[in-house]
Amino acid sequence: MSPTPILLDGKTVSQQVLDACAARVRSIIDRTKVTPCLATVLVGEDPASATYVKMKGKRCEAVGMKSLRIELPAATTTDQLVARLRELGADPGVHGILLQHPVPHHINERAAFEAIPAAKDVDGVTIQSFGAISFGLPHAGYGSCTPAGIMRLLEAYKVPVTGKHAVVVGRSPILGKPMAMMLLAADATVTICHSRTKDLPGMVAQADIVVAAIGKARFIKGAWIKPGAVVVDAGYNAGNVGDVEYEEAAARASMITPVPGGVGPMTIATLIDQTAIAAARQLGVL
Ligand SMILES: NC(=O)c1ccc[n+]([C@@H]2O[C@H](COP(=O)([O-])OP(=O)(O)OC[C@H]3O[C@@H](n4cnc5c(N)ncnc54)[C@H](OP(=O)(O)O)[C@@H]3O)[C@@H](O)[C@H]2O)c1
């Protein structure tokens, strides 16, 4: 058993990100007389999604930006949603657009995401944003907020990434895949695991850095973790439980994210900060 691991404290680091963001927002307003604005779009009445959107709006206002909340009925069609997103894309008073996902099943989510212009895609969900991050062209797009927030957290704790073996469990377009690309850009050697991976325990056991992005409570067992590894748990499941068996993993890891209070706050802070950056770019002050 290793000594108590260092907690990768997303609550504290995200507050530092938000404080720096507030200063950036003040400077944008001083120089341009324009207040940056994030538009959030919620389709339907899923209570968890409604809470996330509310929280994002609150954080936005806390750093001095405007938040424009758009709530559409669950019966909204793909065409209607695309049209609304295009309107927001063309509105010079809106600098960032977040479409809260998942959207109702009848909507073509990809078509909706792609209606967001890359310059306002502060949640990093479009093909252009993914391509920009994968090609190492950060000025051509924004990173998907959860993996980008994880990278900020690793940087804040000076976690060595170069040459390390990172194992990302999960390959969703908003989390696992961009996570792998970002770790690769930071010179890690990356393995991506998914539901068809053979011998997941053996894969995880090789990792210097494990990122769990599955969506299954306590699925990654503590016994799989290599002693001294860094464990990042992006999972957020019912009962505030992550994808990693926390206590058992913490007994072997050198650093670990708590759930809650690890990745979640970093995701929101990254969204808010990327909105301020997008506004500065659109207003010509960055
Ligand atoms: N904290 C935050 O801010 C934040 C943000 C976003 C998501 N999350 C959380 O992160 C988790 C993942 O989210 P997501 O949107 O990426 O989920 P997702 O789209 O459902 O993707 C889950 C991934 O896990 C893989 N997987 C499923 N079962 C597996 C198994 N038995 N072995 C190995 N891999 C398996 C899937 O593989 P296949 O591709 O083969 O199906 C898929 O790639 C969820 O708990 C979600 O709530 C948190």
The ligand as a Tripos MOL2 file, in Angstrom:
@<TRIPOS>MOLECULE
LIG
   48    52     1     0     0
SMALL
NO_CHARGES

@<TRIPOS>ATOM
      1 N1        -17.3120   15.3680  -15.0190 N.am      1 LIG1
      2 C1        -17.7370   15.8680  -16.1780 C.2       1 LIG1
      3 O1        -17.7310   17.0540  -16.3930 O.2       1 LIG1
      4 C2        -18.1940   14.9210  -17.2180 C.ar      1 LIG1
      5 C3        -18.4200   15.3470  -18.5230 C.ar      1 LIG1
      6 C4        -18.8040   14.4150  -19.4880 C.ar      1 LIG1
      7 C5        -18.9880   13.0940  -19.1110 C.ar      1 LIG1
      8 N2        -18.7810   12.7350  -17.8060 N.ar      1 LIG1
      9 C6        -18.9600   11.3420  -17.3470 C.3       1 LIG1
     10 O2        -17.9660   10.5310  -17.9860 O.3       1 LIG1
     11 C7        -18.4800    9.2340  -18.2110 C.3       1 LIG1
     12 C8        -18.3270    8.8900  -19.6910 C.3       1 LIG1
     13 O3        -19.0650    9.8160  -20.4470 O.3       1 LIG1
     14 P1        -19.1660    9.7230  -22.0490 P.3       1 LIG1
     15 O4        -20.0840   10.7990  -22.4830 O.co2     1 LIG1
     16 O5        -17.8130    9.6520  -22.6340 O.co2     1 LIG1
     17 O6        -19.9060    8.2800  -22.1610 O.3       1 LIG1
     18 P2        -20.2770    7.4130  -23.4400 P.3       1 LIG1
     19 O7        -20.4920    8.2560  -24.6300 O.co2     1 LIG1
     20 O8        -21.3670    6.5120  -22.9890 O.co2     1 LIG1
     21 O9        -18.9600    6.5410  -23.6950 O.3       1 LIG1
     22 C9        -18.5770    5.5520  -22.8000 C.3       1 LIG1
     23 C10       -17.3430    4.8580  -23.2970 C.3       1 LIG1
     24 O10       -17.0310    3.8340  -22.3640 O.3       1 LIG1
     25 C11       -16.7690    2.6270  -23.0670 C.3       1 LIG1
     26 N3        -17.1700    1.4540  -22.3050 N.ar      1 LIG1
     27 C12       -18.4300    1.0790  -21.9710 C.ar      1 LIG1
     28 N4        -18.3890   -0.0950  -21.3160 N.ar      1 LIG1
     29 C13       -17.0970   -0.4680  -21.2740 C.ar      1 LIG1
     30 C14       -16.4250   -1.5990  -20.7530 C.ar      1 LIG1
     31 N5        -17.1010   -2.5940  -20.1750 N.pl3     1 LIG1
     32 N6        -15.0930   -1.6670  -20.8730 N.ar      1 LIG1
     33 C15       -14.3980   -0.6600  -21.4810 C.ar      1 LIG1
     34 N7        -14.9920    0.4270  -21.9820 N.ar      1 LIG1
     35 C16       -16.3190    0.5210  -21.8900 C.ar      1 LIG1
     36 C17       -17.6090    2.7210  -24.3340 C.3       1 LIG1
     37 O11       -17.0380    1.8760  -25.3100 O.3       1 LIG1
     38 P3        -17.6710    1.6810  -26.7920 P.3       1 LIG1
     39 O12       -17.2640    2.9210  -27.5470 O.co2     1 LIG1
     40 O13       -17.0160    0.4580  -27.2950 O.co2     1 LIG1
     41 O14       -19.1520    1.5720  -26.6080 O.co2     1 LIG1
     42 C18       -17.5310    4.2050  -24.6570 C.3       1 LIG1
     43 O15       -16.4240    4.4970  -25.4930 O.3       1 LIG1
     44 C19       -19.9230    9.2700  -17.7020 C.3       1 LIG1
     45 O16       -19.9390    8.8490  -16.3590 O.3       1 LIG1
     46 C20       -20.2850   10.7450  -17.7370 C.3       1 LIG1
     47 O17       -21.2720   11.1090  -16.7830 O.3       1 LIG1
     48 C21       -18.3920   13.6130  -16.8650 C.ar      1 LIG1
@<TRIPOS>BOND
     1     1     2 1
     2     2     3 2
     3     2     4 1
     4     4     5 ar
     5     4    48 ar
     6     5     6 ar
     7     6     7 ar
     8     7     8 ar
     9     8     9 1
    10     8    48 ar
    11     9    10 1
    12     9    46 1
    13    10    11 1
    14    11    12 1
    15    11    44 1
    16    12    13 1
    17    13    14 1
    18    14    15 2
    19    14    16 1
    20    14    17 1
    21    17    18 1
    22    18    19 2
    23    18    20 1
    24    18    21 1
    25    21    22 1
    26    22    23 1
    27    23    24 1
    28    23    42 1
    29    24    25 1
    30    25    26 1
    31    25    36 1
    32    26    27 ar
    33    26    35 ar
    34    27    28 ar
    35    28    29 ar
    36    29    30 ar
    37    29    35 ar
    38    30    31 1
    39    30    32 ar
    40    32    33 ar
    41    33    34 ar
    42    34    35 ar
    43    36    37 1
    44    36    42 1
    45    37    38 1
    46    38    39 2
    47    38    40 1
    48    38    41 1
    49    42    43 1
    50    44    45 1
    51    44    46 1
    52    46    47 1
@<TRIPOS>SUBSTRUCTURE
     1 LIG1         1 GROUP 0 **** ****
